[in-house]
Amino acid sequence: MDLEPTWQLFIKQLTLDECIYKAYWKKITGIPFLYIQINHDTPHSTLESLIKKCSDIAIKGKRLHSETVFVRQDDMLFVYRHRFYVPQEKMFCCGNLCVDCTRLKG
């Protein structure tokens, strides 16, 4: 699954907020890092809730989940390890009568 459009929408949604000056992402050794530079003193919890809200907008209607982990802060620059991923679910019946069996879904 190509995640580039999801990332573009996510970054666009982040930069629409007035407290964010600049936002971009880079992959370093295969791990996506999110860099956010804020305009003024914004509480860490507010920034994380904004990331969650924008991430939810970017993955709406797709079978994706997101995970965000704070890495470091340097003055007004925040760095997060942020990733979009497809959840691991059972794709077939193994015959063990599992509670989450694919036969029992819709």
N, C-alpha and C positions, 0 to 999 in steps of 0.2 A: 504494500500500500504506500503510495506517495504522500508523504506528510508535508511537503513544501507548501501547498495551498493552505493547509491548516496553520502552519507557522506564520505565513504571511498575514492571514486574517487575525491571528492572535496578536502579532506585533502591531498591526494597524489599530486594533481595539485598545491596546495599551497606550499608544501614543495619542489617542483621542482625549485621554484624561488630562486635565490641566496640571496635575501635580507631577506628571512625568515629562521630563525634558527630552529624553532620548531612550529608546529601547531597541535592542538587537540581540541576536543569538549567534553562537558559534559552536561548531562541533570540534571538540578537542579529544583526540584518541577515541572517536566514536561516541562520546558522551556529549549531549547538547547542554550548553550553558547559556543562561539568560542573563543579559547585562541590562540593568535599568539605572538610568541617571535621573534623579529627581530634582525638581526646581527648588523646593524649600523643605524645611523640616516636616517630614511626613512620618507618622508613627509606623513602626515596622508591621504592626498588626493590620493597619489600614492598607499598606502596600500589598501584603499577602492576600487580603480579601479581594483587592482589585485584580491581582493575578488570577485568583480562583474564578472571579466573575468573567473576566475576559477569556479565560481558558474554556469555561462552560459555553460561552458564545461561539468560540471557534470549533468546538467538537459537537455542537448541537446537530442532531440528525445523523451522526456517524457512530459507528461502533468503536468508539475510542474512549479512553480514560486518560487522565493526566496526573502527574505526580510532580510536586515542587518541593525542593529541599534547599534551605538557606545554606550558602557556602561561606560568604564573607562580605564585609562592607568596608569601603574605603572612602571616607568622607561622604559624598552624596551619591556614590556609585555602589549599587547592590548587585551581588552575583548570586544566582540561584542555579541549581541543577534542575532543569525542567525537562520533562519528556512527555510525549504523547505515545500511548501504546494500546494495542489491541488486547483486551482481556483474554486470559487463557480459560477456555471453557471446554467441556467435553464435546466432542464432535461425533461420537458414535456410542452405541450401547455395548458395554463390556460383558453383560450377562450376570453381573453381581447384585442386581436389584438395588442399585444405589438410589439415594433419595433425590439426587439431581439428575436422574436418568434422562437422556435425550428423548426417549420414547414418551415420557410424561409431559413434554412441552407441547403446547398448542397443537 
